[in-house]
């Protein structure tokens, strides 16, 4: 049974940066790790994912965060971080770390139904 724990959320201003971490009790090298977010009254939405195949490590992003957010994995494989820059009020949400065993494509990684392990979430509030 994998366990995921998010940290790093908080209250920041528009334009600020924030770094979220996902500590996993699984080796993230063998699992895809994704970040999703859910704003009040909205569905949980894909943010970013990092996945690995024999061809290498791949990162995928939602269009809304591309160029501003960066997902990365520590070499030890147990922590995945989400660096969030140029934050806007639209980024306000609860951010969830999720994982599943295996690889996904750019399209597949966005499907939250693939992910069977979820953290409890961390709140990010961007104030103007």
Backbone as CSV, one residue per row, in Angstrom:
resi,resn,N_x,N_y,N_z,CA_x,CA_y,CA_z,C_x,C_y,C_z
1,UNK,0.845,-1.178,0.000,0.000,0.000,0.000,0.891,1.243,0.000
2,UNK,0.837,2.014,-1.058,1.663,3.216,-1.150,1.040,4.345,-0.358
3,UNK,1.879,5.180,0.185,1.400,6.359,0.898,2.096,7.586,0.329
4,UNK,1.327,8.631,0.131,1.838,9.869,-0.418,1.508,10.998,0.542
5,UNK,2.447,11.909,0.718,2.220,13.041,1.609,2.728,14.308,0.959
6,UNK,1.805,15.265,0.793,2.176,16.540,0.195,2.595,17.530,1.276
7,UNK,3.436,18.459,0.896,3.821,19.552,1.786,4.214,20.750,0.944
8,UNK,4.274,21.904,1.589,4.749,23.100,0.909,3.690,24.109,0.525
9,UNK,2.435,23.781,0.750,1.391,24.731,0.411,1.422,25.945,1.319
10,UNK,0.663,26.971,0.938,0.618,28.164,1.757,-0.067,29.307,1.059
11,UNK,0.031,30.468,1.670,-0.559,31.700,1.128,0.553,32.561,0.537
12,UNK,0.397,32.895,-0.738,1.390,33.720,-1.417,0.673,34.805,-2.214
13,UNK,1.460,35.719,-2.755,0.933,36.806,-3.569,1.034,36.463,-5.057
14,UNK,0.232,37.122,-5.840,0.318,36.958,-7.299,1.740,37.275,-7.752
15,UNK,2.275,36.395,-8.601,3.626,36.564,-9.100,4.689,35.838,-8.296
16,UNK,4.315,35.380,-7.117,5.259,34.667,-6.259,5.484,33.242,-6.754
17,UNK,6.406,32.576,-6.080,6.713,31.173,-6.357,6.442,30.337,-5.118
18,UNK,6.213,29.062,-5.355,5.980,28.108,-4.268,6.459,26.751,-4.736
19,UNK,6.961,25.988,-3.803,7.479,24.660,-4.145,6.748,23.619,-3.321
20,UNK,6.066,22.729,-3.992,5.366,21.634,-3.330,6.212,20.368,-3.398
21,UNK,6.100,19.563,-2.372,6.803,18.284,-2.350,5.824,17.148,-2.115
22,UNK,6.121,16.013,-2.706,5.333,14.798,-2.506,6.297,13.717,-2.049
23,UNK,6.165,13.320,-0.803,6.981,12.244,-0.264,6.223,10.940,-0.438
24,UNK,6.849,9.999,-1.127,6.175,8.753,-1.459,6.850,7.573,-0.781
25,UNK,6.050,6.641,-0.324,6.588,5.432,0.284,6.877,4.378,-0.777
26,UNK,6.769,4.782,-2.028,7.072,3.921,-3.152,8.267,4.513,-3.876
27,UNK,8.907,3.709,-4.698,9.992,4.245,-5.491,9.366,4.888,-6.737
28,UNK,9.447,6.219,-6.813,8.756,6.915,-7.901,9.346,6.577,-9.255
29,UNK,10.523,5.955,-9.285,11.070,5.541,-10.552,10.251,4.467,-11.223
30,UNK,9.516,3.685,-10.459,8.700,2.621,-11.026,7.240,3.023,-11.140
31,UNK,6.935,4.211,-10.677,5.567,4.704,-10.697,5.517,6.054,-11.403
32,UNK,4.399,6.318,-11.999,4.127,7.665,-12.465,3.611,8.475,-11.278
33,UNK,4.151,9.656,-11.106,3.696,10.561,-10.060,3.077,11.786,-10.721
34,UNK,1.895,12.109,-10.306,1.218,13.259,-10.878,0.764,14.238,-9.812
35,UNK,0.529,15.458,-10.249,-0.068,16.479,-9.404,-1.399,16.893,-10.025
36,UNK,-2.398,16.935,-9.192,-3.719,17.409,-9.589,-4.117,18.530,-8.641
37,UNK,-5.081,19.318,-9.043,-5.567,20.368,-8.152,-7.075,20.494,-8.273
38,UNK,-7.661,20.944,-7.186,-9.107,21.106,-7.156,-9.454,22.419,-6.484
39,UNK,-10.088,23.283,-7.235,-10.565,24.553,-6.706,-12.007,24.366,-6.235
40,UNK,-12.463,25.197,-5.336,-13.835,25.069,-4.830,-14.860,25.097,-5.966
41,UNK,-15.748,24.115,-5.964,-16.790,24.051,-6.975,-16.352,23.517,-8.320
42,UNK,-15.105,23.085,-8.426,-14.592,22.580,-9.698,-14.121,21.146,-9.551
43,UNK,-13.998,20.476,-10.680,-13.500,19.112,-10.660,-11.981,19.102,-10.453
44,UNK,-11.508,17.959,-9.970,-10.072,17.806,-9.810,-9.425,17.756,-11.189
45,UNK,-8.402,18.567,-11.394,-7.799,18.714,-12.717,-6.318,18.381,-12.704
46,UNK,-5.867,17.849,-13.795,-4.464,17.497,-13.971,-3.602,18.757,-13.991
47,UNK,-2.432,18.670,-13.364,-1.477,19.771,-13.376,-0.189,19.347,-14.068
48,UNK,0.404,18.271,-13.580,1.680,17.818,-14.132,1.916,16.375,-13.728
49,UNK,2.776,15.698,-14.474,3.134,14.323,-14.139,4.550,14.040,-14.604
50,UNK,5.173,13.126,-13.911,6.493,12.660,-14.321,6.412,11.151,-14.413
51,UNK,6.865,10.617,-15.530,6.701,9.201,-15.815,7.970,8.676,-16.458
52,UNK,8.151,7.383,-16.367,9.406,6.808,-16.829,9.159,5.558,-17.646
53,UNK,9.872,5.454,-18.765,9.854,4.233,-19.562,11.295,3.872,-19.864
54,UNK,11.471,2.824,-20.658,12.815,2.456,-21.038,13.526,3.533,-21.841
55,UNK,12.748,4.433,-22.437,13.313,5.494,-23.265,13.753,6.697,-22.444
56,UNK,13.366,6.736,-21.198,13.776,7.855,-20.371,12.684,8.352,-19.455
57,UNK,12.911,9.523,-18.873,11.958,10.150,-17.959,11.263,11.289,-18.700
58,UNK,9.954,11.351,-18.574,9.180,12.340,-19.306,8.309,13.135,-18.337
59,UNK,8.171,14.414,-18.636,7.296,15.274,-17.841,6.190,15.814,-18.733
60,UNK,4.993,15.898,-18.187,3.853,16.399,-18.942,3.128,17.442,-18.102
61,UNK,2.570,18.433,-18.761,1.945,19.547,-18.061,0.599,19.914,-18.669
62,UNK,-0.266,20.423,-17.819,-1.487,21.035,-18.326,-1.106,22.329,-19.046
63,UNK,-1.869,22.684,-20.055,-1.573,23.893,-20.821,-1.552,25.125,-19.922
64,UNK,-2.389,25.130,-18.915,-2.523,26.306,-18.057,-1.285,26.570,-17.193
65,UNK,-0.429,25.563,-17.043,0.755,25.747,-16.186,2.059,25.593,-16.952
66,UNK,1.962,25.223,-18.206,3.166,24.993,-19.004,4.007,26.268,-19.060
67,UNK,5.290,26.121,-18.780,6.184,27.274,-18.778,6.293,27.959,-17.428
68,UNK,5.374,27.637,-16.516,5.414,28.242,-15.178,5.716,27.221,-14.093
69,UNK,5.262,25.983,-14.286,5.452,24.926,-13.293,6.475,23.925,-13.813
70,UNK,7.238,23.364,-12.880,8.208,22.340,-13.241,8.109,21.193,-12.257
71,UNK,7.927,19.987,-12.782,7.889,18.796,-11.940,9.240,18.105,-12.047
72,UNK,9.724,17.617,-10.916,11.017,16.943,-10.928,11.040,15.876,-9.852
73,UNK,11.980,14.996,-10.013,12.073,13.855,-9.097,13.478,13.792,-8.529
74,UNK,13.573,13.575,-7.238,14.883,13.418,-6.639,15.476,12.096,-7.071
75,UNK,16.809,12.066,-7.153,17.487,10.871,-7.641,17.146,9.633,-6.817
76,UNK,16.890,9.815,-5.533,16.564,8.670,-4.685,15.207,8.092,-5.050
77,UNK,14.400,8.899,-5.735,13.155,8.384,-6.282,11.966,8.435,-5.370
78,UNK,12.142,8.974,-4.163,11.033,8.942,-3.226,10.336,10.287,-3.040
79,UNK,10.853,11.320,-3.648,10.242,12.636,-3.523,10.109,13.278,-4.893
80,UNK,8.936,13.783,-5.154,8.674,14.515,-6.387,8.270,15.937,-5.995
81,UNK,8.860,16.912,-6.654,8.553,18.295,-6.326,7.841,18.977,-7.490
82,UNK,7.070,19.981,-7.153,6.398,20.806,-8.146,6.779,22.250,-7.859
83,UNK,7.647,22.784,-8.686,8.050,24.184,-8.565,7.045,25.032,-9.330
84,UNK,6.431,25.962,-8.625,5.385,26.791,-9.230,5.841,28.242,-9.223
85,UNK,5.993,28.804,-10.392,6.439,30.188,-10.542,5.338,31.024,-11.189
86,UNK,5.475,32.334,-11.043,4.520,33.272,-11.652,3.088,32.896,-11.324
87,UNK,2.842,32.668,-10.068,1.514,32.217,-9.647,0.462,33.296,-9.869
88,UNK,-0.716,32.845,-10.217,-1.866,33.730,-10.404,-2.985,33.265,-9.477
89,UNK,-4.007,34.087,-9.367,-5.132,33.711,-8.514,-5.830,32.455,-9.027
90,UNK,-5.701,32.188,-10.317,-6.294,30.982,-10.906,-5.620,29.710,-10.417
91,UNK,-4.451,29.839,-9.821,-3.743,28.666,-9.305,-4.190,28.292,-7.888
92,UNK,-5.059,29.085,-7.302,-5.564,28.785,-5.975,-6.375,27.489,-6.003
93,UNK,-5.968,26.542,-5.176,-6.628,25.230,-5.157,-5.975,24.362,-4.093
94,UNK,-6.596,23.227,-3.845,-5.946,22.175,-3.080,-5.193,21.301,-4.064
95,UNK,-3.936,21.086,-3.801,-3.071,20.321,-4.697,-2.856,18.927,-4.131
96,UNK,-3.060,17.940,-4.995,-2.949,16.538,-4.608,-1.841,15.850,-5.395
97,UNK,-1.098,15.049,-4.702,-0.112,14.177,-5.311,-0.768,12.823,-5.521
98,UNK,-0.481,12.186,-6.651,-1.089,10.900,-6.961,-0.074,10.022,-7.677
99,UNK,-0.306,8.711,-7.632,0.645,7.791,-8.245,-0.035,6.529,-8.740
100,UNK,0.565,5.898,-9.699,0.180,4.551,-10.116,1.426,3.879,-10.675
101,UNK,1.403,2.555,-10.663,2.532,1.780,-11.159,2.476,1.725,-12.673
102,UNK,3.516,2.209,-13.302,3.568,2.136,-14.755,3.869,3.462,-15.402
103,UNK,3.791,3.446,-16.735,4.121,4.575,-17.597,2.853,5.117,-18.231
104,UNK,2.864,6.386,-18.544,1.722,6.952,-19.262,2.217,7.914,-20.332
105,UNK,1.388,8.088,-21.333,1.669,9.040,-22.394,1.213,10.433,-21.968
106,UNK,1.473,11.404,-22.816,1.081,12.773,-22.512,-0.421,12.890,-22.295
107,UNK,-1.171,12.118,-23.054,-2.631,12.128,-22.895,-3.045,11.297,-21.698
108,UNK,-2.479,10.112,-21.577,-2.872,9.208,-20.502,-2.593,9.744,-19.116
109,UNK,-1.481,10.464,-18.992,-1.099,10.980,-17.672,-2.152,11.925,-17.097
110,UNK,-2.951,12.510,-17.955,-3.946,13.481,-17.525,-5.222,12.839,-16.976
111,UNK,-5.340,11.541,-17.130,-6.543,10.831,-16.703,-6.410,10.417,-15.242
112,UNK,-7.127,11.069,-14.386,-6.974,10.781,-12.951,-7.442,9.379,-12.589
113,UNK,-8.181,8.721,-13.483,-8.647,7.363,-13.192,-7.500,6.361,-13.175
114,UNK,-6.361,6.714,-13.769,-5.217,5.820,-13.749,-4.551,5.762,-12.386
115,UNK,-4.738,6.819,-11.617,-3.996,6.961,-10.373,-4.760,6.293,-9.233
116,UNK,-4.122,5.332,-8.580,-4.809,4.637,-7.508,-4.255,4.961,-6.126
117,UNK,-3.256,5.809,-6.071,-2.756,6.266,-4.774,-2.840,7.790,-4.748
118,UNK,-3.369,8.312,-3.661,-3.563,9.754,-3.531,-3.128,10.237,-2.152
119,UNK,-2.571,11.442,-2.142,-2.281,12.082,-0.868,-3.497,12.825,-0.356
120,UNK,-3.320,13.483,0.786,-4.430,14.187,1.430,-4.618,15.604,0.904
121,UNK,-3.618,16.112,0.200,-3.734,17.441,-0.376,-3.077,18.520,0.463
122,UNK,-2.659,19.577,-0.221,-2.096,20.743,0.448,-2.686,21.993,-0.211
123,UNK,-3.058,22.944,0.597,-3.757,24.122,0.098,-2.776,25.168,-0.407
124,UNK,-3.053,25.670,-1.593,-2.296,26.790,-2.158,-3.274,27.932,-2.398
125,UNK,-2.995,29.058,-1.801,-3.835,30.239,-1.990,-2.980,31.377,-2.522
126,UNK,-3.386,31.908,-3.664,-2.663,33.006,-4.283,-3.524,34.252,-4.166
127,UNK,-3.034,35.205,-3.433,-3.803,36.418,-3.145,-3.331,37.576,-4.007
128,UNK,-4.293,38.362,-4.473,-3.946,39.558,-5.235,-3.983,40.783,-4.336
